């Protein structure tokens, strides 16, 4: 179960399942509580959106403060809709990757989204975290199994002991696709309505997590749809290039 938390002017979401373990701080942002003007109002955390860098810097300071951290502690991937996972040992920008893994304390792993699925994985036994930017291309490219492999091979994680939180994203009610994309996924994940095709990417991700060895009861899921809920979330599908960006951020204490 996800819960909404109001801190000062910011509204964030947290996974109750992940929060039940100590040693990890995390937050899924909404669009509420920042300084950016329309159309990025107001907690836009993404550069290269048309918003001013000064606004984004202020918003990132507000958001990272939720974790008792600062923007200088951020480790971000240069998201390219690929399947590469980076091992993080220091803050900064990691090129050409859509996933980050660390066991280092006080580094804030962060990914940006505006419809794609933000995924958090946590091994509470070894205090290891991974976050993944799950667009359909990355998911089709097996980024989740890549992350599971890296957790197993590099950190000796038992995947059956991993807990996951799947954050707000575009849901199957709104995620319309064309036949070329539908053809890359099993028919069980394709919904047909009024002659149109829709992808249930959440169910694809859940099935891949379970195939990798994560028990279903270890998966927490947000029911929010970023496309539907305009007051709470940015959506690239809905708003186009001038859409702001949310963040998933997580840090080992």
N, C-alpha and C positions, 0 to 999 in steps of 0.2 A: 504494500500500500504506500502511495505517495501522499505527503502532506504539504500544505502551503504554510509558509512561515513569513510573517511580516517583521522585518528588522529595520528600524527607522522608516525610511520611505520605500525601501526595497521589498518586493515580494519574490520569494524564491521557493523552490520545491526541493524536498528531500525525500529519499527513500527510507521508510521506517525500518525495512529489513536491514539495509546497510548501516543505518544509524544505531541499530541494536548492538553492534559491535563497537568496542572502544578502539581508539588509536587512529581513527580516520575522520577527517572533516571533508564534507562534500556539499555541493550546491548546484542545482540546475536553475539558471536564471530565467526570468520572464522579461517582458519589455518594460516593466513598471519600476520606477524609482530613480531614474537617471536624469541627466541634464540636457540631452539632445532634443532639438526641436523636431517638429514634423518634417518629413515623413518618418524620421528615425526615432520618434518619441517612444520611450525616453531613455531606456537603459540599453542603448546600442553599444555592443562590445566588439564590433567588427570594423577593422580598418578597410579601406578600399570599397566603401559603400557610398561615398559621396558626402558623408558626415565629416565634420572637421576632426583632425587628429587630436586637438585639444579636448573636445567633447569626449571622444573615445577614451583618452587617457584618464579623464576625471571619472568616467563610468567604470573603467577597470579598477581604479583605486577604490571606488565605493563597493564594487562587487568582491574584490579580493579581501577587503576588510571583513567581510562576512566570515572568512576562514581565519581571521587574525593574521593576515598576510598582506603583501604588497605586490604591485605589478612586477617589481624586479625579481620576484620569485617564480614568475610564470615560465613554464615550458610548454611551447605550442608546436604543433605540426604544421607544415606548409601543405595544407590539405589539397590533394590532387585527385581524389576519387579513385585511389589505387588500393593496393593490399599490403603495403609496407608498414611494418611496426618498428619503431625506434626504441632502443634502450636509453633511458634518460638518466644522466648522472649529474647534470647541472641545468640551471635555467637557460632559456633562450629559444630560438627558432630552429626546429629540426626540419631539414629540407625534404621535400617529396615524400611525406608519410602521412597516413591517416590514422595511425594508432601510436600510443605511447605507453611504455611500461617502466615502472621504477620501484625500487625498494628504499630509495633515499628519502630521508626525512626533510620536511620543510621546503620541498619543491612542489609547486602547484601545477599539476598536469591540467591542461585545458584544451578543449576543442570547441570550435564555433559551429553553430547550426542555424538553419532557418527553414527547416522541413526535414532534413536528414535526421537519422536516429542517433541520439547520443547514448552510448553504452558504457557503463562503468562495471568493471570486474574487480573483486577484492578477495584476496586470500587472507583471512583474519589470523590464520595460524602463523604465517611467515611475514605478515604485514607487507604485502606486495599489492600494488594497484596497477590496473591497466584501463585506459579509456580509448574508445574507438569511435571514429566518425563514420557512421554506417549509411552511406548512400547505396543505391541499388547496385552500382558498378562494383563498389568495394565488397559488398556482401556476395555478389555473384563471383567475385574473384577470390573468395575464401579468406577474407581478412580475419574472420572469427577463428577459423581453424588455425590460421597462422599465429594468432595471438595465443591460442591454447598451446600450440607447439612450443612457442617461445617460453611461456610460463613453465612448461614441463621440462624442457631441455636446459634452459638457462638457470632457472630458479628452483627446479625440482618441486614445483607445485603439484599437488594432487588436485586434478580438475574437479573431482567430486567434492572437494572442500571449498570451491570457489563460489562466491555469491555475486549476483548480477543485478543491476538496476537499468532498465530500459526507459529512457526519459521521453519527454514530450516530442512528438514528431507528426508529420502528416500521416493520417490514418487511412485505412482502406475506404472510408466513406468519401474521401476526396482525392486519393492518389490515382488519378486516371493515367493510363499508359497506352501506348500503341502496341500493335501486334508484334513488332520486332523485339520489344522488351519482354512482353508476355511470353514469347517463345523461349526465353532464357530461364524461365522458372517453371517448376512443376505446376500442373493444372490445379492442384489443391490450393494454391496460393493466389489464384486468379479469380476475381469475382466479375461476373457479367451482369450489367444492369442497363436496360434500355438500349441494347446494342453497343454499349461502351465497356471497356475493360479497366479494371481497377486491381492494383497490387496490394496484397496484405503483407507488407515488408516486415511488420512486427512478428508475424507467425513464421516467416522465413528465418528471422534471426533467432527466435526461440527454438526452432527445430535444429538449427545449426549449433546452438549452444548445447542442447541436449545430446546431439550426435557426438559432440566433443567430450561429453561426460559430465556436464553440469546437471544435477538433479532439477526437475521441474520446480520443486518447492524452494529451490535456491534462487529463483528468478522473480524479481519484483518488477512490476509493470505500471507505468503511468497510462491513464486512460485519456489524457488530453490530446486533442488534435490541433496542431499549430495552424492549419489552414482554416478550420472552423472558428477558432477562438481568437478573433482579431484583437480584442481588448487585452489579451494576455500575452500573445506571442507574435513574433515576426514570422513571415512566410514568404519565401522567394517565389513560390508558385502563385501566390495571391498578389504580391506587391511588386514583383519584378526586381530589376537591378538596384532600385533605391530602397530595398528592404534592409532593415537592420539585422543584427545577428545576436542570438543568445549564446550562452556558454554553459558547458558542463565543466566544473572545476573540482579537483580532489587533491588532498594533501595528507600524507602520513605524518602524524604528530611526532 
